[in-house]
C-alpha cells in the first residue's frame, strides 16, 4: 500500500509547479510507485489474481498517460522517462 508520505515525496519530485497534483508527470510517477509495490506483492503471492488484474490496469493507465505526454510535449516526456528509469 502506498502511504501518504511516500506519495507526497513522489509528487514533489515530479511536480511542475508548487500545487501540481494532477499533471501527467505526477500521475505517471505515482502509478509507477504503486506498480512497483504491487509487483513485489505479487512475487510473494503468485495466486492473487485480483491484484494481478489491478496491476495490469495500472500499467495500461500509465501507458496511456505516457502516450499523451509524448504526443503533447516530447521534451517533458523524455525527461520523465529518464527521471523514473522507464523503458
Secondary structure, DSSP 8 states (H G I E B T S, - for coil): ---HHHHHHHHHHH-SSTT--SSHHHHHHHHHHHHHHHHHHHHH-TT-HHHHHHHHHHHHHHHHHHHHHHHH-HHHHHHHHHHHT--
